[in-house]
Amino acid sequence: MAQRENQVNRDKLCCSICLDLLKDPVTIPCGHSYCMNCVKSYWDEEDQKETHSCPQCRQTFTPRPALVRNTVIADLVEETKKTGLQAAKADLCHAEHEDVSCDFCTERKLKAVKSCLQCLVSYCEQHLQPHFESSAFKKHKLVDPSQKLQEIICSRHNEVMKIFCRTDQQCICILCTMDEHKGHDTVPTAAEMSEKQRELKERQQNIERKIKEKEKSLKVLQQEISELRRRKAELEQLSHTEDPTQFLHNYTLLSRLSEAPDSASINIHPESYTEDVAAAVSETREKLQDNVEWTITAVEETKGDDSLSETEPKTRAEFLKYKCEITFNPNTAHQHVVLGSGLKVKYSHTQTIRRYDHTDRFTDWPQVLSRESFTGPCYWEVEWSGDDVFIALADSSVNRSGKESAFGNNKTSWALECFSGGYTFRHSGSSTFIKGPQSSRIGVFLNHFNGYTYLSFYSVSETTRTMTLLHRVQTRCPLLVGLGVYGGSAEICEILS
């Protein structure tokens, strides 16, 4: 009741022009009161009319009345500021059902403005002041008001959980490290949070890169759709031609223009079959076609030196004569790259491999390099799965950190990106979309010819027993073999001659 009365009194002492408490209150002849500056400014605008009026009741005055400070009202305003104003402010800060309330307020709960992670208590503005004024609270961590403070308390030991167990992937308290989590891989929660934030940033960058690639592919597809619609419109127009001579003339012309085969720039996901059936069919084909020669072809876009093509192998058996032994250098592996048995590499966003810092290690992209460097001629094959796998070759001087350390994003590495929609060749920050048969196995041939080094990527199909040249580019040597697993896995295949 007292708070309501204070609010009513405050409303009566408000200026109807600025809607705030009266400042230097004056009372004009009609009896209404205003701030001196407010009514003065109001009357200044009416000077040209030679009559002045009350902003509230519109009573006019001639001549312009003199303004004198009303000391009685001024004293009432000051008293209201000391009593009723604080009550009104508190009323506006009253905690509703969905708000976090102050744990220190005993009567009317006010809204909390901060929660303390050390005290495990939420404070309103008034009760928070000791945290700013006393040195005892100097190191306390204040965060936005939270209703979930009890979630950071260990239910077993009733202690704050400030440790993260990487072995069990959960937050624990210091006492937990001495019993059920003894000997586990543990770090402070703040350190693990920093690591996860960095990991989250990497995943965001990966998604952004995927979005850009898909948008680029979509643009190409839209252009092709527009072209097909244009051709459809021409055909519809021709179908309505009534003159036989004109019809046949235009028909012949359109037929010649349409002779070029349609070539979609974007691979739509092919119809997939179950792995068991595909494996059975593949095995049966291999048994039936053991004596059938492999076919070496090239996609239309790949143009190379004819003399170079003559020196390259003509059959897969000839390629396999140049197979090379490859081992990965663990000192180059990113902490989210899992090196499996054999030469298998995969990406894990849930598992962080604790590796010692090393100048050769990739710090920003999930990549790994081989121990050996190659000059050619040499050949190997990579089996890949998932999405966004980079098959690369790189100079030993390739950057190990920063945006430019990604394979194909600098001048010292060449990479074929494999994803569910096709392939993209990357070098020096630029990319080229490649049409070609989709295959989970890629052959890589490094050849040295006439003083130059050439890198060739092949789509290898065990089912159709074909090798299709996807892309060829001139590089330098010696080069290290690299794999980037941004969303999948890859493995250097063990191939038999």
C-alpha positions as CSV (number, residue, x, y, z in Angstrom):
1,M,0.0,0.0,0.0
2,A,2.8,2.4,0.9
3,Q,4.6,1.7,-2.4
4,R,1.3,2.4,-4.3
5,E,0.9,5.7,-2.5
6,N,4.4,6.7,-3.2
7,Q,3.9,5.9,-6.9
8,V,0.7,8.1,-6.9
9,N,2.5,11.0,-5.2
10,R,5.3,10.7,-7.8
11,D,2.8,10.9,-10.7
12,K,1.4,14.1,-9.2
13,L,4.9,15.6,-9.1
14,C,5.7,14.8,-12.7
15,C,5.9,17.5,-15.4
16,S,3.3,16.8,-18.1
17,I,5.8,18.1,-20.8
18,C,8.9,15.9,-20.1
19,L,7.0,13.3,-18.0
20,D,9.8,13.3,-15.4
21,L,9.9,14.6,-11.8
22,L,9.7,18.4,-11.7
23,K,13.0,20.2,-11.9
24,D,12.9,23.8,-10.6
25,P,9.1,23.6,-10.5
26,V,7.0,26.8,-11.4
27,T,3.3,27.3,-11.1
28,I,1.5,29.3,-13.8
29,P,-1.7,31.4,-13.2
30,C,-4.1,28.6,-14.1
31,G,-2.6,26.5,-11.2
32,H,-0.7,23.8,-13.2
33,S,3.0,23.2,-12.5
34,Y,5.9,22.5,-14.8
35,C,9.7,22.4,-15.0
36,M,10.9,25.9,-15.4
37,N,12.9,25.1,-18.6
38,C,10.1,23.0,-20.1
39,V,7.4,25.7,-19.9
40,K,9.9,28.4,-20.9
41,S,10.8,26.5,-24.1
42,Y,7.1,25.8,-24.8
43,W,6.2,29.5,-24.5
44,D,9.3,30.6,-26.5
45,E,7.7,28.8,-29.5
46,E,4.4,30.7,-28.9
47,D,6.0,34.2,-28.9
48,Q,5.0,34.9,-32.5
49,K,1.3,34.5,-31.6
50,E,1.7,37.1,-28.8
51,T,-0.5,34.9,-26.5
52,H,0.7,32.1,-24.3
53,S,-1.2,29.1,-23.1
54,C,-1.1,26.3,-20.6
55,P,0.1,23.0,-22.2
56,Q,-2.4,21.1,-20.2
57,C,-5.7,23.1,-19.9
58,R,-5.0,25.5,-22.9
59,Q,-5.9,28.6,-20.9
60,T,-4.3,31.7,-22.5
61,F,-2.4,34.5,-20.9
62,T,-1.6,38.0,-22.1
63,P,1.1,39.2,-21.5
64,R,3.5,36.3,-20.9
65,P,3.5,35.5,-17.2
66,A,6.8,35.7,-15.2
67,L,8.1,32.4,-13.9
68,V,8.9,32.0,-10.2
69,R,10.3,28.9,-8.6
70,N,7.7,27.1,-6.3
71,T,9.7,26.2,-3.2
72,V,6.9,24.1,-1.6
73,I,6.6,21.8,-4.6
74,A,10.4,21.7,-4.9
75,D,10.7,20.4,-1.3
76,L,8.1,17.8,-2.0
77,V,10.0,16.6,-5.1
78,E,13.2,16.2,-3.0
79,E,11.3,14.2,-0.3
80,T,9.8,11.9,-3.0
81,K,13.2,11.2,-4.4
82,K,14.4,10.0,-1.1
83,T,11.5,7.8,-0.2
84,G,9.0,6.9,-3.0
85,L,11.5,6.8,-5.9
86,Q,13.5,3.9,-4.4
87,A,10.2,2.0,-3.7
88,A,9.1,2.6,-7.3
89,K,12.4,1.4,-8.7
90,A,12.3,-1.7,-6.5
91,D,8.8,-2.5,-7.7
92,L,9.9,-2.4,-11.3
93,C,12.8,-4.8,-10.5
94,H,10.4,-7.3,-8.8
95,A,11.2,-10.9,-10.0
96,E,8.5,-12.6,-12.0
97,H,8.0,-16.3,-12.1
98,E,10.3,-16.8,-15.1
99,D,13.1,-14.5,-13.8
100,V,16.1,-15.5,-11.7
101,S,15.5,-14.0,-8.3
102,C,18.0,-12.7,-5.8
103,D,18.9,-15.3,-3.2
104,F,19.6,-12.6,-0.5
105,C,16.3,-10.7,-0.7
106,T,14.1,-11.8,2.3
107,E,10.7,-10.2,1.6
108,R,10.0,-9.2,-1.9
109,K,12.4,-11.0,-4.3
110,L,14.1,-8.7,-6.8
111,K,15.5,-9.7,-10.1
112,A,19.0,-11.0,-10.0
113,V,21.6,-9.1,-12.1
114,K,24.5,-11.5,-11.7
115,S,25.3,-15.0,-10.4
116,C,28.5,-15.9,-8.7
117,L,30.2,-19.1,-9.6
118,Q,32.2,-19.2,-6.3
119,C,29.3,-18.3,-4.0
120,L,26.8,-20.3,-6.1
121,V,24.3,-17.5,-5.4
122,S,22.4,-15.0,-7.5
123,Y,22.4,-11.3,-6.5
124,C,20.2,-8.3,-7.2
125,E,21.9,-5.0,-7.8
126,Q,21.8,-3.9,-4.2
127,H,23.2,-7.2,-2.7
128,L,25.8,-7.4,-5.5
129,Q,27.6,-4.3,-4.3
130,P,29.9,-6.1,-1.8
131,H,31.4,-8.0,-4.7
132,F,32.6,-4.7,-6.1
133,E,33.5,-3.0,-2.9
134,S,35.3,-5.8,-0.9
135,S,38.7,-7.3,-1.9
136,A,37.5,-10.6,-0.5
137,F,35.3,-11.1,-3.5
138,K,37.8,-9.8,-6.1
139,K,38.6,-13.1,-7.6
140,H,34.9,-14.3,-7.7
141,K,33.6,-15.1,-11.2
142,L,30.4,-13.2,-12.0
143,V,28.1,-14.4,-14.9
144,D,24.7,-13.5,-16.2
145,P,21.9,-14.7,-13.9
146,S,21.5,-18.5,-14.1
147,Q,18.9,-20.8,-12.6
148,K,21.1,-23.8,-13.1
149,L,23.9,-23.1,-10.6
150,Q,23.2,-26.4,-8.8
151,E,24.0,-28.3,-11.9
152,I,27.7,-27.5,-11.4
153,I,27.7,-29.1,-8.0
154,C,28.9,-32.7,-7.7
155,S,25.9,-34.8,-6.5
156,R,28.3,-37.2,-4.7
157,H,30.7,-34.9,-3.0
158,N,28.7,-31.7,-2.9
159,E,31.7,-29.8,-4.4
160,V,31.9,-27.5,-7.4
161,M,32.8,-29.4,-10.5
162,K,35.9,-27.6,-11.9
163,I,37.6,-30.6,-13.5
164,F,36.7,-32.2,-16.9
165,C,37.5,-35.9,-17.3
166,R,38.4,-36.6,-20.9
167,T,38.4,-40.3,-20.4
168,D,34.7,-40.3,-19.4
169,Q,33.8,-37.1,-21.1
170,Q,32.1,-35.5,-18.1
171,C,32.6,-32.7,-15.5
172,I,33.8,-33.8,-12.0
173,C,35.0,-32.3,-8.8
174,I,38.5,-32.4,-7.3
175,L,37.4,-35.3,-4.9
176,C,36.3,-37.4,-7.9
177,T,39.8,-37.4,-9.2
178,M,40.9,-39.3,-6.1
179,D,38.5,-42.2,-6.3
180,E,36.4,-43.3,-9.4
181,H,38.3,-41.1,-11.8
182,K,41.7,-41.7,-10.4
183,G,44.4,-42.0,-13.2
184,H,42.0,-40.6,-15.8
185,D,43.0,-37.9,-18.3
186,T,41.7,-34.7,-16.6
187,V,42.0,-31.0,-17.3
188,P,40.4,-27.8,-15.8
189,T,37.0,-27.1,-17.2
190,A,38.2,-23.7,-18.4
191,A,40.9,-25.4,-20.5
192,E,38.5,-27.9,-21.9
193,M,36.0,-25.1,-22.8
194,S,38.7,-23.2,-24.7
195,E,39.6,-26.4,-26.6
196,K,35.9,-27.1,-27.4
197,Q,35.4,-23.5,-28.5
198,R,38.4,-23.8,-30.9
199,E,36.9,-27.1,-32.2
200,L,33.5,-25.5,-32.6
201,K,35.2,-22.7,-34.6
202,E,36.8,-25.3,-36.9
203,R,33.5,-27.0,-37.5
204,Q,31.8,-23.6,-38.2
205,Q,34.5,-22.8,-40.8
206,N,34.1,-26.2,-42.4
207,I,30.3,-25.7,-42.7
208,E,30.8,-22.2,-44.1
209,R,33.2,-23.7,-46.7
210,K,30.6,-26.4,-47.6
211,I,27.9,-23.8,-47.9
212,K,30.0,-21.7,-50.4
213,E,30.8,-24.8,-52.4
214,K,27.1,-25.8,-52.5
215,E,26.1,-22.3,-53.4
216,K,28.6,-22.3,-56.3
217,S,27.3,-25.6,-57.5
218,L,23.7,-24.4,-57.2
219,K,24.5,-21.3,-59.3
220,V,25.9,-23.6,-62.1
221,L,22.8,-25.8,-61.9
222,Q,20.5,-22.8,-62.1
223,Q,22.3,-21.6,-65.2
224,E,21.9,-25.0,-66.8
225,I,18.2,-25.0,-65.9
226,S,17.8,-21.5,-67.5
227,E,19.4,-22.8,-70.7
228,L,17.1,-25.8,-70.8
229,R,14.1,-23.6,-70.3
230,R,15.2,-21.4,-73.1
231,R,15.6,-24.3,-75.4
232,K,12.1,-25.6,-74.3
233,A,10.6,-22.2,-75.2
234,E,12.2,-22.3,-78.6
235,L,10.7,-25.8,-79.3
236,E,7.3,-24.6,-78.1
237,Q,7.5,-21.6,-80.4
238,L,8.5,-23.9,-83.3
239,S,5.6,-26.2,-82.6
240,H,3.2,-23.3,-83.2
241,T,4.7,-22.4,-86.6
242,E,2.0,-22.9,-89.3
243,D,4.1,-22.3,-92.4
244,P,5.7,-25.7,-93.5
245,T,8.8,-24.1,-95.1
246,Q,9.5,-21.9,-92.1
247,F,8.9,-24.8,-89.8
248,L,11.3,-27.2,-91.6
249,H,13.9,-24.4,-91.8
250,N,13.8,-23.6,-88.1
251,Y,13.6,-27.3,-87.2
252,T,16.8,-28.1,-89.1
253,L,18.5,-25.1,-87.4
254,L,17.4,-26.2,-83.9
255,S,18.4,-29.8,-84.6
256,R,22.0,-28.7,-85.4
257,L,22.2,-26.6,-82.3
258,S,20.9,-29.4,-80.2
259,E,23.4,-32.0,-81.5
260,A,25.9,-31.2,-78.7
261,P,25.3,-33.6,-75.9
262,D,23.9,-32.3,-72.6
263,S,26.6,-32.2,-70.0
264,A,25.5,-31.5,-66.5
265,S,28.2,-29.7,-64.5
266,I,26.9,-31.1,-61.2
267,N,26.7,-34.7,-60.2
268,I,23.4,-35.5,-58.5
269,H,23.8,-38.2,-55.8
270,P,23.5,-41.6,-57.7
271,E,21.0,-44.2,-56.5
272,S,22.8,-46.1,-53.8
273,Y,22.5,-49.8,-53.0
274,T,23.2,-51.6,-49.8
275,E,26.8,-52.3,-49.0
276,D,26.4,-56.1,-48.8
277,V,24.8,-56.3,-52.3
278,A,27.4,-53.9,-53.8
279,A,30.2,-56.0,-52.2
280,A,28.7,-59.2,-53.6
281,V,28.3,-57.8,-57.1
282,S,31.9,-56.4,-57.0
283,E,33.3,-59.7,-55.9
284,T,31.4,-61.6,-58.7
285,R,32.5,-59.2,-61.3
286,E,36.2,-59.6,-60.3
287,K,35.9,-63.3,-60.5
288,L,34.3,-63.2,-64.0
289,Q,36.6,-60.5,-65.3
290,D,40.0,-61.5,-64.0
291,N,41.3,-61.7,-67.6
292,V,39.5,-58.5,-68.8
293,E,41.8,-55.6,-69.4
294,W,41.3,-52.4,-67.5
295,T,40.2,-49.3,-69.6
296,I,42.0,-46.0,-69.2
297,T,40.0,-43.0,-70.2
298,A,39.9,-39.2,-69.5
299,V,37.1,-36.8,-68.8
300,E,36.5,-34.1,-71.4
301,E,37.8,-31.2,-69.5
302,T,41.3,-32.8,-68.9
303,K,43.7,-31.6,-71.5
304,G,47.3,-32.6,-71.4
305,D,50.5,-32.7,-73.4
306,D,50.1,-35.5,-76.0
307,S,53.8,-36.5,-75.7
308,L,53.3,-36.7,-71.9
309,S,50.3,-38.9,-72.3
310,E,52.3,-41.3,-74.5
311,T,54.8,-41.8,-71.7
312,E,52.2,-42.5,-69.0
313,P,51.0,-46.1,-68.4
314,K,48.3,-47.4,-70.6
315,T,47.0,-50.2,-68.4
316,R,46.4,-50.5,-64.6
317,A,49.0,-53.2,-64.5
318,E,51.5,-50.7,-65.8
319,F,50.5,-48.2,-63.2
320,L,50.9,-50.8,-60.4
321,K,54.6,-51.2,-61.5
322,Y,55.2,-47.8,-60.0
323,K,53.4,-48.4,-56.7
324,C,55.3,-46.9,-53.7
325,E,55.5,-47.5,-50.0
326,I,54.0,-44.7,-47.8
327,T,54.0,-44.1,-44.1
328,F,52.5,-41.2,-42.2
329,N,54.5,-38.9,-40.0
330,P,52.6,-38.6,-36.6
331,N,54.5,-35.4,-35.8
332,T,52.4,-33.7,-38.6
333,A,49.0,-35.1,-37.6
334,H,46.4,-32.6,-36.3
335,Q,45.0,-33.4,-32.8
336,H,41.6,-34.4,-34.3
337,V,43.2,-36.8,-36.8
338,V,43.0,-40.4,-35.7
339,L,45.8,-42.6,-37.3
340,G,44.3,-46.0,-37.4
341,S,45.7,-49.4,-38.2
342,G,47.7,-49.6,-41.4
343,L,47.4,-46.3,-43.3
344,K,43.9,-45.3,-42.3
345,V,43.1,-41.7,-41.3
346,K,39.9,-40.4,-40.0
347,Y,38.5,-37.2,-38.4
348,S,37.0,-37.2,-34.9
349,H,35.3,-34.1,-33.5
350,T,34.6,-35.9,-30.2
351,Q,38.1,-37.2,-29.6
352,T,41.1,-35.1,-29.1
353,I,44.4,-36.9,-29.4
354,R,46.9,-35.5,-26.9
355,R,50.1,-35.0,-28.9
356,Y,53.3,-33.1,-28.1
357,D,53.8,-29.7,-29.7
358,H,55.9,-30.0,-32.8
359,T,56.9,-27.5,-35.5
360,D,55.7,-29.9,-38.2
361,R,52.2,-30.4,-36.7
362,F,49.1,-28.9,-38.4
363,T,47.3,-26.8,-35.8
364,D,44.2,-25.5,-37.6
365,W,43.2,-28.2,-40.1
366,P,42.7,-32.0,-39.7
367,Q,45.6,-33.0,-42.0
368,V,48.6,-35.3,-42.0
369,L,51.7,-35.7,-44.2
370,S,53.9,-38.7,-45.1
371,R,57.4,-39.3,-43.9
372,E,58.7,-39.9,-47.4
373,S,58.9,-37.4,-50.2
374,F,58.5,-38.5,-53.9
375,T,59.7,-37.3,-57.3
376,G,58.2,-39.9,-59.6
377,P,57.3,-42.0,-61.3
378,C,55.2,-43.4,-58.5
379,Y,51.6,-44.5,-58.0
380,W,49.3,-45.1,-55.1
381,E,45.5,-45.3,-54.4
382,V,43.3,-43.8,-51.7
383,E,40.0,-45.3,-50.5
384,W,37.8,-42.5,-49.0
385,S,34.4,-42.3,-47.4
386,G,32.2,-39.6,-45.7
387,D,32.4,-36.1,-47.0
388,D,35.2,-33.6,-47.6
389,V,38.3,-35.7,-48.0
390,F,41.4,-34.0,-49.5
391,I,43.9,-36.1,-51.4
392,A,47.0,-34.0,-51.6
393,L,50.7,-33.5,-52.3
394,A,52.6,-30.8,-50.6
395,D,56.0,-29.3,-50.4
396,S,57.8,-29.8,-47.0
397,S,57.6,-26.0,-46.5
398,V,53.8,-25.9,-46.5
399,N,52.4,-23.8,-43.7
400,R,51.4,-25.7,-40.6
401,S,49.0,-23.1,-39.1
402,G,46.5,-20.5,-40.2
403,K,43.9,-20.4,-42.9
404,E,46.5,-20.9,-45.7
405,S,47.7,-24.1,-44.2
406,A,44.7,-26.0,-45.6
407,F,45.7,-28.3,-48.5
408,G,45.2,-26.4,-51.8
409,N,44.8,-23.1,-50.1
410,N,48.5,-22.1,-50.8
411,K,51.1,-22.3,-53.5
412,T,52.9,-25.2,-52.0
413,S,50.2,-27.9,-52.1
414,W,47.9,-29.4,-54.7
415,A,44.7,-31.2,-53.6
416,L,41.7,-33.1,-55.0
417,E,38.7,-32.6,-52.8
418,C,36.3,-35.6,-52.8
419,F,32.7,-35.2,-51.6
420,S,29.4,-36.8,-52.3
421,G,28.6,-34.5,-55.2
422,G,31.8,-34.8,-57.2
423,Y,35.4,-33.5,-57.1
424,T,37.1,-30.1,-56.8
425,F,40.8,-29.5,-57.6
426,R,42.4,-26.9,-55.3
427,H,45.7,-25.0,-55.6
428,S,46.9,-21.6,-54.5
429,G,43.5,-20.7,-53.0
430,S,41.5,-21.3,-56.2
431,S,39.2,-24.2,-57.0
432,T,38.1,-26.0,-60.2
433,F,35.0,-28.2,-60.2
434,I,35.6,-31.5,-62.0
435,K,33.1,-33.7,-63.7
436,G,33.9,-37.4,-63.6
437,P,32.6,-40.8,-62.5
438,Q,32.0,-40.9,-58.8
439,S,34.3,-43.4,-57.1
440,S,35.4,-44.2,-53.5
441,R,38.9,-45.0,-54.8
442,I,41.2,-42.4,-56.3
443,G,44.5,-43.3,-58.1
444,V,47.4,-40.8,-57.9
445,F,50.3,-40.8,-60.3
446,L,53.3,-38.6,-60.0
447,N,55.4,-38.5,-63.1
448,H,58.7,-36.8,-64.0
449,F,59.0,-35.9,-67.7
450,N,61.3,-33.7,-69.7
451,G,62.5,-31.9,-66.5
452,Y,59.0,-31.3,-65.3
453,T,56.8,-33.0,-62.6
454,Y,53.2,-33.8,-63.4
455,L,50.5,-34.9,-61.0
456,S,47.5,-36.9,-62.2
457,F,44.3,-38.0,-60.4
458,Y,42.3,-41.0,-61.6
459,S,38.8,-42.3,-60.6
460,V,39.3,-46.0,-60.1
461,S,36.3,-48.3,-60.5
462,E,36.7,-52.0,-59.5
463,T,33.2,-52.6,-60.7
464,T,33.6,-51.4,-64.3
465,R,37.4,-52.0,-64.3
466,T,38.0,-48.5,-65.6
467,M,40.5,-45.7,-64.7
468,T,39.3,-42.2,-65.6
469,L,41.7,-39.3,-65.6
470,L,40.1,-36.6,-63.6
471,H,42.8,-33.9,-63.6
472,R,46.4,-33.4,-64.5
473,V,48.6,-30.5,-63.4
474,Q,52.3,-29.5,-63.4
475,T,53.9,-29.4,-60.0
476,R,57.3,-29.4,-58.5
477,C,59.3,-32.1,-56.6
478,P,60.1,-33.6,-54.2
479,L,56.6,-33.7,-52.6
480,L,55.0,-35.3,-49.5
481,V,51.8,-37.2,-49.7
482,G,49.0,-35.6,-47.7
483,L,45.5,-36.5,-46.5
484,G,42.9,-34.0,-45.2
485,V,39.9,-35.5,-43.4
486,Y,37.5,-32.6,-42.8
487,G,34.4,-34.7,-42.4
488,G,35.2,-38.4,-43.3
489,S,38.0,-40.9,-43.5
490,A,40.6,-42.0,-46.0
491,E,43.1,-44.9,-46.3
492,I,46.2,-45.5,-48.5
493,C,45.3,-48.8,-50.1
494,E,47.4,-51.9,-50.1
495,I,47.4,-52.8,-53.8
496,L,48.8,-56.0,-55.3
497,S,50.7,-56.0,-58.6
